[in-house]
Amino acid sequence: MASRSYVNLLDLAGGLLDIPHTPKTIPRIMTVPGVISDLDVCGRYDGDSDVSSSGYRERKILVANMLPLQAKRDIQTGKWCFSLDEDSILLQLKDGFSCDTEVIYVGSLKVEIDAHEQEEVAQKLLEDFNCIPTFLPHDVQKKFYYGFCKQQLWPLFHYMLPMFPDHGDRFDRSLWQAYVSANKIFADKVMEIINPDDDFVWVQDYHLMVLPTFLRKRYNRVKLGFFLHSPFPSSEIYRTLPVRDEILRGLLNSDLIGFHTFDYARHFLSCCKRMLGLDYESKRGHIGLDYFGRTIFIKILPVGIHMGRLESVLNLQSTSAKLKEIREEFKGRKVILGVDDMDIFKGISLKLLAVEQLLQQNQDLKGKVVLVQIVNPARSSGKDVQEAKKETNLIAQRINDTFGSNNYQPVILIDRPVPRFEKSAYYAVAECCIVNAVRDGMNLVPYKYIVCRQGTALMDKALTRKSDSPRTSMLVVSEFIGCSPSLSGAIRVNPWNIDAVADALYSAVTMNDSEKQLRHEKHYRYISSHDVAYWARSFVQDLERACKDHYTKRCWGMGLGLGFRVVSLSPGFRKLSVDHIVSAYKRTGRRAIFLDYDGTIVPKSSINKTPSPEVISVLNDMCNDPKNTVFIVSGRGRDSLSKWFTSCKMIGLAAEHGYFLRWSKDSEWETSPLSPDLDWKKIVEPVMQLYTEATDGSNIETKESALVWHHQYADPDFGSCQAKELLNHLESVLANEPAVVTRGRHIVEVKPQGLNKGWVAEKVLSNMVNDGNPPDFVMCVGDDISDEDMFESILRTVSCPSLPVVPEIFACTVGQKPSKAKYYLDDPADVMKLLQGLGASSKPKPRHLAQFQVSFESTV
């Protein structure tokens, strides 16, 4: 039954909207757009270039909600005019690529273009800026951006749940449809220009989290990176989203997923574990998630600023003039600076309350300290923004009325668009900068402040300041913003703790200059070396590494709609054909067959583990064939196996991974000679009992030869953590015992040393050889990691030189996943069909058919 999350929305946008498309035959882009750094260093890619237009040129396709362009209509001609937005990070990150890299931008414009103008505008943007506009229909754009992105994803990712109707908007499925439609349109634009074998695609931010699914479905081996610029919430918050799985699977269709901090990455990994059952591990310093044979790498690196752009503003004459003016205005006072959007998450009112507390507790600072709060225009006009603005103004007025005078205002609110040169001048003057957001993705205000406090040579000259004079700065930053971990010299605060923030501000304005200088130098070294170019270069290098094995594996697309994913497996791995194995079965005379039980001939999800009459019937058909030796090799106990297979007289049973072995119903159980000493169980059981009592949902399974600790029904994170601790604990106490501790899926097992399913296969095959009946057909089917020992064992044993002929080998795992087996079957139902095919071949033919076959062969 289809879920209500619209898993079949892949084609929703295509049939829903009539959207003009960029022509399919877009040529290789010949124009390099202007960038912030000096273009002459790399040269231009035009008709006079030395680069051949027919030769390959490395391309990066950058996809974001908005193109790095400014647009306005010419009043005289009525035509649209476009220019590069040099403050756009999408444009700035190009500095991290090699000079000969061609960059194509895909995204929307900040203005709405009439339908009759779209084709002309698209051609102009392509030729002049390498930009591909998406032109979302007005209704889709409104529901996509102002609806799903801003009313649902943005609050949720900033830990705001719609508990009440006036506290955020509840989930609206029509907005989700618009989000999927918009992502589909973006993906279509990428598909029109991409060369999937060579190009790298880098998708930016939460607006486009399902776009990777569309691209991966069209091009299974697309080289695709994604970077999230907002926070990623903890699983307790994220799991409330009705379309949580679709978004997670969308992100997992990338090759590399980037986050600003480890906290954000950790929350994402926890969601993948709790909601999709995916485990992660560190591989040579890189975090990797195994997702259907593909390794999805996780990148943790905060974005930087563009040093050249900021320094060029500092070198402006207008900046120096404004700086002198501000210095004169606040002469004799210490300026604390705040620069924030008018947003409920920026904590402006909390900051003002801390300043009020500072002045109340330190009367001597009255007249000496000023908070200049620059309020950037709000990005939305909702009720919450209006309330935040009203509260900010009221608190500021109260502080000024209480502590101000005719010539002194402790709080100055600048609530207007502030040009970049003026903002840079305030940064350069401020003794301290405070960023008090209650939740923010990155926030580059502290980085800009540090660079402006450092200044430039031209700025020093304009201010008649010595170039070697010491530079100082102080930062008070919220521990809930992305840049906080990078700024080790800042005073970190909990913005909700007004007293602590007030104390931090007091420390900042009273700290001695030598300490402030050391902190400033430390921050400046980091910020200047970890700029936006470094960030982009590092991400692309990791993306190239993540994609290097794309063409060494075979890929299959699976799943419908937004549940689509790619299964990636080794080239020789393929589905086992019943006709193929039956053909080999018929032409061989001595066969060894090994079958796992749970998950192979009985589904793991089945509550009733007793084999069905059909399973018993087909196993009897195979066992009654004198050419066959058939074994069930299981981790189950011998009592259960004996009971279940009591009607199969000729079947061999290996219980508890081979600790007990029985050749047929009439023979006795043999005990493995590998480890007769089981005294170690007395050590293991109390340790496991301790962890069971401490871990709700866990239990101990007691076998004759082994003890197993299960944590399938425990909290995923806590259970996994406890399993790791238990593993280390048991390995420590069993160091000198003949036992081995292994960790499987939701289990920790202790069993005799050297005992595994591979030992069973070796023993059976060796006995067949010693009895003068070497096998010429070996089949082994299993579904989990314990069966990999069997696959490895039969491959090793059959290559033994004592065998007169090399048998035909069919090692087969259940499910498409990385395995030592050469073949796979989809599920136990497929295994049953295979066994029925083999069983039918083993049944004696009716007498009249046998006579007919002999007569036919004689005639031929």
N, C-alpha and C positions, 0 to 999 in steps of 0.2 A: 504494500500500500504506500502510495507517495506521501511524503511528509508535508506538513503545512509550511515548511520552510522553503518551498519552491525549489526542489532539487533539480527540476528540469527547466531552469530559467536560462540555460545557455543560449537558447534561441529566442528568448523573450524580446530582447531589444530589436533584433533583426526584423521580426514580423510586426512589431508594435509601432515602429516609427519609420517615417519616410525621410531619411537624412541624406543630404547631398554628400557624396564621397569624393575624396581626393582621387584623381585619375589613377587607375591601376598601374599604368606604365610610367611611374615616376622615375626619371633618370637618376643615376648616381649624383648626389648633391655635389655641386662644384664650388659652392661658396662657403667660406669660413666666416661666421659672424664675428663682429667686433667683440673683443673681450676686454676685461679690465687691465690685464697686463699688456705689455707692449706687443702689438701684433707683428711688428717688423722682425721680431726675433724669429718667428716661425715662418714669416712670409705669408702671402695669400695664395690660395689654390685657384688660379685663374688660367686664362689661355697662355700666359707667359711663363707659367710655372714649369720647373724641370720635371715635375711628377707627371708621368703619363696618365692620361685619363682612362686608359684601358687597363692599367695596372691596379692591383688590389691596394686599397687604402683602409687601414683599420678604422672601424666605425663604432661609435657608442650612441645608442638611442636612449635619451633621457626622457622619462615620462613622468609628468607631474600634473596636478590639478590645473595650475596656471602656467602659461608660457612666460619666459623672462622678458616681457615686453610691456611698454607703456603705449597706450593708444588714445588718439584724440582726432576729432574730425576738423579738417581745415574749413574755416568759416567762409572763405572766398570761393574755393573750388567745390566744397562739399565732399571731398575725398577723405578717406581715412589716412592718417599719418601714424607711423609706428616708429618707435625707438627702443633701444635696449634698456632694460631696467638693471642698471649696474649694481643695485643693492640685492638683486635676486641671487640666492645661493645656487640656484640651478645654473646660472651663468658663471658664477665664480668658481664652481668646482671644476670647470674646464681646465683651469691652471694646473690641475693634478694629472692631466693626460699628456702624452707625448705631443710634440709640435705637429706631427703629421697625422694626428687622429682627427677624423671627421666626426663632428658632433651634430646630431639631429635632435631637435626638441619636439615633443608631442604634448599638447595640452590645450587648455581653453584660454580664451582671451578674457580680459577683465571687463570688456564691453560687449554688448549684444550686436551682432552684425545681421542686417536684413538678409533674407534668403537670396534675393536677386544680386546681392553684392558678394556673397560668400565665395563663389568660384574665383572672382578677380582678387579678392583679399588673400585667399589661400595660395594663389600663384605668386603673389607679391611677397608674402611671408616666406615661402619656400625659396624664392630666388634671392631675397635680400638677407634673410636671417636663419635659413635652414630650419624653419619652424613649420610644423604641421598642426594647424588648428583643428579642434574637434567639433566645434559648432553644435553644442548640445541644444536641443529644442528648449524653449523657454520653460515649459512645464516640467520637463525632466531636470533641467538645471536647478530649478527652484526646489523641487522635492529632494534631489540628490544632495546638493550642497547645504542649503538652508534647512532642509528637512532632516534627512538621515545623518549626514555628517555632523551638523552643528547642534541638532536637537537631541540626538541619540548617542552617536559614537563619542563625540567630544566630551559631553558630561560624564558618560560612563568611564571613559579612559582617564578622567580626572576624579574618579571615585564618587561621583554624584549619582545616586539612584533616584528614580522617579517614584518615591514613596507616596507622594500625594499629587493630585492634579496640578497644583500650583508650585510644585517642586520638581520641575522638569517634565518632559513629555513622555507618555507611555509609548511602548513599541507600536509602530504603525506599519502594517505590511505593505501598504501602497508606497511608503517612503523607501522601504527595502527593495521593492521592485524597481523603483527609479534608480537606486544605487547600483543594482545589478545591470540595469539598462545602460547607465552611464559608463560603467566599467567595460561593458561589451563594446560600446562605441569607441572608447579609447583603444581597446585591443584591436579592433578592426583597422584603425589608423596605423597602428604599429605593423600589422600584417601586410598592409599595402606597400610598405617601404623596406621591410626587413629582409636581409639575406641571412637565413637562420643558421647556415653553416659557419658564418664568420662574425656576424654582429653580436655585440653584447647589449643587453637591455637592462637599464637600471630604473626601477620604479620607485617613486618617492611618496611616502606618507600614507596616512590612514584613509585617504579618499579613495584609494585604488587597491584595496586589499584582496579583492577577488579577481582582479585583472590577470594575475599569474595563471589562474585556472584556464582562462580562455586561450592564452598563448600556449600553455603546455599541451592543451588538447589539440591545437592546430599543428604545433611543432614539438614533438616529444622531447627533442634534444636541444631546445632553445636555451641559450646561455642567459640566465635571468637572475638579477639581484634585486632585493627590496630593502629599503631603509625606512624605519619608522621614526619620525621626528617627535612624536608625542610620547607620553608615558604609556606603558602597557600595565593594566591593573592586575592586582592579585586575582587568583582563581575564584575566590569568594565573590568578588565583584563581577568578573568577566562571565562567570557561569550563568548569571541572570539574563544574559542576552539570548533571546530565542533563536538567533541564527549563529550561535557561537561556533558550531562545528563547521559550517560552511566557510566562515571567515578563517578559521584555523587551517582548514584544508587548502584554502586559497593561498595563504602565505606559504604553506608547505610545498606548493608547486613551484616555489623559487628554488634556486640552488644555494643562495646565500641570503640570510636575513640579518639586518643590522639594527642594533639598538645603541642608545647613548650610554647606558649604564648596565652594570651586571644585574641590578635589581629588576630592571625592565625585562632583561633576557630571562632571568630566573622565573619571573611570573609567567612569561610565555611558555617556558619549558614545563612549568608546573601544570599549566592548562593543557598542554599536549599530553602530559602523563595522565592527568585525572580524567580528561574527556575523551581522549583518543587511545589511551593505553600505550603511549610511546615513551620509551626510555631513551636517555641521552648519555653520552660518555665523552670524556676528553680524549682527543686523538692527537698526540704530539703537540699539546698546547692549544688545540682548537676544539671547540665544543661541536659535536656532531650528533644529529638525530638520524636514526635509521628509519626510513619511510618507504616500505615496499622495495627494498633493495637499493634505493637512492640514499645517499648521505646528504642531509641538509645541514650546512654549516651555519653556525651562529657567530656573528661579528659584534664585538663590543668596543666601540670607539666613539667618543663624543665629537661632534662637528666643531670646527674652528672658525675663525673669522678671516676675512681677506685683509691682510696687513697693508698691502699696497693701496687698496681703496680707502681705508681709514686714514693712513698717513697722508694721502693726497688731499684729504679734506683738512687735516691739521695744517697743511702747508698753505692753505688759502689765506689771503690777506683778511678776508671777512672773519675768519675764525680767530685770528690774532687780535683783531679789533674788538670783537665781541668778548674775548677772554679778558682784555684790559678793562673793558666796561664792567664786567661781572666782578672782577677783582676789586675795583673801586667801590662798587655797590656794597660788597660784603667785607670791606676792609675791617680788620680787627675781629672778625668772626669766623668760626669754623663751619664750613658748609658740609652738610650730610646730603647726599643726592639719592633720589629714587627715580627710576624711569620705568614706567609700567603701562601696559594697556589697561583701559577701564574694563576690568573683567573680575568676576566674583572669585576667581582662583588666584589673583595676583596678591591678595592680602594687603591692599593699601590701607584699609581701615585698621587692621591689626598693627600695621607699622605706625600709624598715627597715634594709636593708643600707647604704644611703646615709647614714643617721643614724649607724650604727655606724662607718662610714668617717670621718664628720665628727668624731666624738668621739675616734677614734684619732689623727687628724691634728692636732687642736686640743685639747690637754689642758686649756687654759685655759677651755674652754667647759663642762667638767665641773661640774655643779651649777648651771649658769646657763641651760641650754637643756633644754626638755622637749618631746617629741613626744606630743601627745594624738591618738590615732587612734580616731575613732569608726567602728565597724564596723556598718553597717546589716545587718539580717537578710538572709540569702541568699534569692534568689528561686527557687532550686532546691536539691535536696539530692543532687546527683550525686557520683560518686567524686572528680571534679576539684575540686569545692568543698570537700569534706572534706579533701583533701590540701592545698589552699591554706590552709585554716584551721589545720591542724596545723603547716604550715611557718611561718605568721605567729606563732603562739604560741611556737614553739621559738626563733625569732630574737629575739623580744621578751624572752623569758626570758634568753637568752644576753647580750643587751645590758645588761639590768638587773643580772645577776650580775656582769658585767665592770666596768661603770661606775657602778653604783648604790651606795647606802649606806643606813643606817637611815632617814634623813629625805629621801632623794632617789631617785627612779626616773626615769631618762631617757626611758623609753617607758611610756605609760599607755594600755592597750587598754580601750576601753569597748565591750564586746561584748554589747549589749542594745538593745532599742528605746529610742531617745532622743526624748523629746517635743520638739516644734518650739521651744518657748520655751528649753529647755536648750541645744539645738543653736545657736540664735541667740546665746545668751550666750557660748558658746565662740567663735563667729565674731567677736564683738565684742571679746573679750579677746586673741585670737591676734595676735602680731606678724607672723606669716607663715603663709600657707596653701599647702600643696603638693598638687597633683593629678598623680599619677605614672602614670596609666593607660597601658598599652601599646597600647590601641586603645579608643576610645570615640566614640559618635556626636556628642554635644554636651557634656554635663556642665556643669551650671549652678552647681556648688559655688563656683567663683571669683566668679561674679556675686553670689551670696548673701553671700559673705564681704565683698566690697567695700561692699555696701549696709549690712551690719551694722556695719562699721567706721565708716561715715559717721554712723550713728545717727539719732535724731530729736530734735525739740525736747523732747518729754515725757521721753525717755530722758535727755537732758542734765540736765533739771530733777531727775529722780529721783537722778541720780548727782552732783548739784551740780557739773556741768561747764559751763563757759562755752560758749555756742552758737557763738561765733566762734573757738574754740580750734582749732588745726590738726589735721587728720585725716591719719593715715598708714596705709599697708598695703603688704604685699609679697606677690607671687605667684610661685611656681615651678610652671610648668605643663609637662606633656608636650607635645611637638610633634605627638603622634598623637591629640589630642582636638579636637573640632570648635570649641571656643571659643578655641583658641590663636591663630588669625589675628586675632581681634577684640581681643585683649589685648596691644597693642603695647608696653606698659610692663612686662609680666611677663618674668621670666627663663625662657626656653624651654629645655627639656632633652630629651635622648634618654634615656628611662627605663632603657634597657639599659646605659647608660654610668654605672656606679656612681660613678666618680671625678668625672665632670662634675656629677652631681646633688649630690654632697657639696659640691663647690665652689660650686654655685649656692646651696645652703642657707647656706653660710658668708657669701657675699656678701649674702644677704637679711637675716641677723641682725646683720650688722656695718655695714650701709649707714647713712649719716647721715640724720637726720630730714628735712632739706630735700629730699633726693632722693626719699625715700619719699613725702613729701607731694605732690610734682609727679606722681609715677607714680599715686598714689591719685586725685588730682583728674582726671587724664586718663581713668582707667578709669571713675570715677563719672559723668563727663559722658556717656560713651558708653553705659553700662549704663542710666542713668536715661532717656535719650532713645530707646534701642532696646529698649523693654520688650516684653512679649508682645502688647500692644495694637498697637504699631507693626508688629510682625511679621505679625500677622493682617491688619491693614489693608492693608499693602503687598502681601501675597499675594493678597488678594481683588481689589485694584485691577488687578493683573497678570492675574488669572484673567478679569476682565471684559473686559480688552483682548484677551486671547487668544481669547475667544468672540465678539467683536463681528461677525465675518464669517460666522457660522454659517448665516445664512439668505440669504446672497448667492450661495451655491454649491449645486449639486446633489450629492446623496450617494447612494452605492451601498454596500450591505454585501457584503463578499466574504470567502470563506474559511470553513472549518469549525472548530467547536470553539474551542479557545483560539488558533487561528490567525486568528480573525475580525479584520477591520479595515474601516474605512470609507474609500472612495475619494471624495474631494471635488473637484469640478471646476466650471468655469464653467457658468452656466445654459444657454447655447446649445450646449454640448458634448454630442453624443449618438452612439450607435453607427450606423454607416453601414449602411443597409438595402440588400441586394443588389437587391431588387425595385425600390426607389426609384431607384437609380442606373441600373439597366438600362432603366427606363422613360425616363429622361432621355437615355440613350445612344441609344435607338432613334429618338427624335424629333429628334435633332440631325444636322447634315450635315457638320460639320468639327470634328474632335476633336484635342486635344493631351493626351497622357498621359505623365506623368513618374513613374518608379518607382525608388526606392532599391533597393540590392541586399542587402547584409548586414543581417539582422534584419527584412527586409521580404518578399522573395520566397525567401530562404534563411535558415533559423534561425541566429542567432548561435552557438548551442551546437553546431551541426553541425561536425564535424571536416572532412568532405568539403564543400568550398565550391562544387563544380561544380553547376550547375543540373540538376535532374532532367529526364528526358524529358517529364514532364507540364508542367513550366514552359516548356520550349522549344516544346512543341506549342501551348499556349494563347497564348504570345507570337506565334507565327507566325500563328495565327488572327486575332489583332488587327492585326498588321502588314500582312497581306494585304488588309485592308479599306482601299480607297483613301481612305476618309473619315478615316483615322487617321494621326497622327504620334506614334510611340511612342519614348520615350527611356529608357534605363537611365542613371541619374545616380548615380555611385558614387565613393568615395574610392580604389577599387582602381586598379592600374596598367593601362595600355592593353593590354599584352601578355596579361594574364590575361583581361580582358574580351573581347578579340579571339578568344582560344582558346575560351572558354566559349560564345560566341554565334556561332560560325562558321557554324552551320546556320540562323541567322536573317538572311536576306539584307536585309530591309527595316528592321531595327531600328536606331535611333540610339543611339550610345554616347557618354557623357561620362565620361572617366576623370580620376582625381585631382581631383575636385571641379570639373571643367570646364576644367582646364588643357589637356587634349586633348579634341577633339570630332570625332566622325565621324557623318555623316548616314545612311549605309547601308554595307553590306559592300563595295560597289563603289567607294565614295568614299574619298578620302585623309583621313588624320588632320589636323585643323587645330590649330594651337597658339594658345593665347590671346594676344592682343596686349596684355593688361593689364600683363604684367611679363616681358619677354623676358630680363632680366638676372637670372641665378641665381648670381652670384659670391658672394652671401652664404652659400651652402652651405659654402664653404670655412671660413667663420668659425664656423658652427653645429656642424659635425660634430665637431671636437675638443672643444668644450664638452660636447656630449651624450656623447661617449665617456668624458669624465672622470666624469660622473655615473653612467654605466653601470657603470664599474669600481667605483665606490663604493657601488652599490646592487644587492645581490644579488637576482636575479629580474627585472631590467629588461633591455630590449634596444632597439636602434635599427632602425627600418624606413626603408629608403632608397627614395624615389620619385624619378622624374625631375624633379618640380617641388617636392618637399617632403621634409622630414625629420620623422620621428615618433618620439618617445621613449615607450615603453610601460613601465608599472610595474604591470600587472595582477597579476603573480605575485610581486611584492615584498611585504614586510611592509606591511600597510595604512597604519599610522601613519607609518612611515619613508618609504614610497613617496610618500605624500601630501606629507610635509614636503619631500622632495627635489624633487618636482614644483613646489612653490611656489618653492623656491630657484632651480631651473632656469629657471622662468618669469621671475623677476626678473633673473637673470643674462643671459638671452638678450635681454630687452627693453633691457637696458643696452648690450650690445655691438652690437645691431642698430638703435640709435636713428636712424641716418642711412641705413639700408638700405631698399630697396623690398620689405620682407618684414614679415609680421605673425605674432606668436606667440599661439597660442590654447591654452587648456587645456580638455580634454574629460574624459570618464570614463576614468580610468587612462591618459591620454595627455597629452603636450605636443607640439604640432605647430607647425612653422614652414613657412609657405607664402607665395607671392607676394601682395603687397598687392592688395586689391580682389577677390581670387579666392574665390568660394564657389558653392555649388549654385544660389543665387538668380540668379547671372549667367547660368547655362545656361538657366534658364527664361525669363529676359528675352530672351535672344538667339533662342531657338527661336520664341517667340511673336511677336517683332518680325519675324522672317523670314516667318512665315506671313502677317502683316498686309501686309508689303511685296510678297509674291507674289500678293496679291489673294485670299487664302484665310483671312480672319480666323476664329478659332475661335469656335464657339458652345457648346463643351463643353470644360472644362479639369479634368483629374483629376491629383492629385499625392499619392503615398503614400510615407511614410518613417517611420523609427522613432527617429531620434536628433536631437541638437541641431543637427547640420549641415543636417538637412532643414527646420528651422524657417526657414532663409533662403529655401528654395523656397516654403514656404507664404506667407511675407511678400511675396515677389517676385510671385507670380501674383496675389495680391490687389491689389497696387499696379499691375501692368501692365494687368490687365483693366479697371481703372477709367479707363484712358486714353481721352480723348474721341475719339481717331482711330478707335476701334472702332465699327462701324455698330450693333451690338447688344451688350448686356452678356451674356457667356456664362454658362452654368450652371457653377458652380465647386464642386468636391469636393476640398477639402484634408483629408487623412485621416492621422492618426498611428497607429502600431501600439502598442497598449497604452494603458490608461487612465491618463493622466498630464497635468499641465498642458502646454498646447500652444497655438500660434497657429492650429492647424487647428480646423475646426468639428466634424469627425467623428473617430471612432476605430474601429479593428478590434482584436480581442483579440490576435491573433498571426499569424505567417506563414501558418498553415493557413486563417485567415479571409480573408487577402489572396488566397490561391489560389482559394478559393471565389468571391470577387468577380471575379477575372480569368476564371475559367471561365464565369461568367455573361455577362460582356462578350464573351468569345470566341465563345460559342455564338450570341450575337446577331449577330456579324459573319460567321458562316459562311453561305454561300449556301444557301437552302432547296432540297431536292430538287424537280425539275421538276413532278412530279404534285401536290406540296403547294402550290407556287406557283400552278398553274392552278386548284386547288381554292379557294384564297384569293381569286383574281380573280373566279371564278364566284360565290362566296359574297357578295363585296362588290357585284357587279352585281345580284344578287337583292335584296339589302338596299336 
